[in-house]
Amino acid sequence: MTQTLTITDELRAAAAHIVEALPGDVMSADIVRGELIVQVARASIVKVATYLRDNVICQFTQLIDICGVDYPERAERFEVVYHLLSMKKNTRVRLKVPASEDTPVASLTGVFPCADWFEREVWDMYGVYFSGHPDLRRILTDYGFDGHPQRKDFPLTGYVEMRYDEDQKRVIYEPVKLVQDFRTFDFLSPWEGIQKLLPGDEKATVAPATPPKQGGA
């Protein structure tokens, strides 16, 4: 009787194969909460991604996403995280690469063309530079935006605010101003703060209906 492999079995086999096939490029490959997570040396990300795409055992042919994570306490504070999917085997792998503001990561646009916009988003949000990217520009923030908003040390109010200036007839940027004069905090929910009745509130004052008597009269 042929034994059917589960997805976890497939991931364990893929993890063992990746570590054996790419020594020095792959630092570790572990199953965490049912997911395959591979730590990759920064200089080897293109080699590893190409191998995972082309190798007949792996067949991770689709790049789903690239995102960033910020760990300010680390010497290399960022991790670039790649999510790959094998359509053939219905399995996924997550690649993690360490990075900092001064250590560029090689672009995967030559391996997966869809990495173009993903890498631009990571650059915009975290400031991780991707060497070899054909057009590394901001993609979510404005042209004159200062800083990278998903870093944990980025101020919640930002650095500048924009408004339309009626005198200059154009949008202008100014330092953030938080005017407190007209801000009051009563710590009530929006519903508790309303003093007047709203349509339908009168139903709440009607006495509840008397339940029917049980048994005979």
Residue, then its C-alpha position, 0 to 999 in steps of 0.5 A: m500500500t502506497q503511503t500518502l505524504t502530508i504537507t508537513d512531510e513534504l516540507r521536511a523533505a524540502a528543508a533537508h534537501i535545501v540545507e544539503a544542496l546549498p551549504g553556506d548559502v542557507m543558514s538554517a531551514d526549520i518547520v515553525r507552526g507548520e511553515l517552512i522558514v529558511q534563513v539565507a545569507r544576504a549575499s546568496i539570496v539570488k542564488v537560493a531563490t533561483y535554485l528554489r524556482d528551478n529545482v525539480i524537487c522544490q518547484f517554488t515557481q511563484l513569488i507571493d510577497i516580499c515584506g520587511v520587519d524591523y528589529p531596532e535592537r539588532a545590529e542588522r535591524f531589518e529582515v527582508v522576508y520572501h514568500l514563495l509558493s509551489m503550485k505543483k506541490n501546494t507548499r510554501v517557503r518563507l526566506k529571511v535575509p538580514a539587512s541594515e540601512d548600509t547593507p544592500v540586498a540584491s534585487l530578485t527582479g531578474v528571477f521573479p519580475c513581480a519583485d519589482w513593486f514588492e522591493r519598492e514597497v520595502w524600500d519605501m517603508y523601511g529604507v532597505y536598498f535593493s542593488g540591481h533594481p531597475d527603478l527603485r523609487r518610493i511607491l506608497t508615499d509622496y515624492g518629498f516624503d521624509g523617512h520610512p514610516q514602518r520603522k519602529d522609531f518613526p514618529l506616529t505623527g510623521y515629520v511634515e504635514m501637507r495642506y492646500d494654501e489658498d494664497q499660493k494656490r498649491v499644496i504646501y508642506e509644513p512641520v506637523k502642528l498638533v493643536q490641542d485647544f479644541r480637543t477634549f477627551d471624555f473617554l466615553s464611547p461615541w454612543e455614550g457621548i450622544q445626549k439626544l435621542l436618535p431615531g429608534d431609541e424610543k424603542a429602548t424605553v418601551a416595557p418588555a412584553t409579558p411572557p405567555k403563561q405556561g399551563g392552563a388558565 
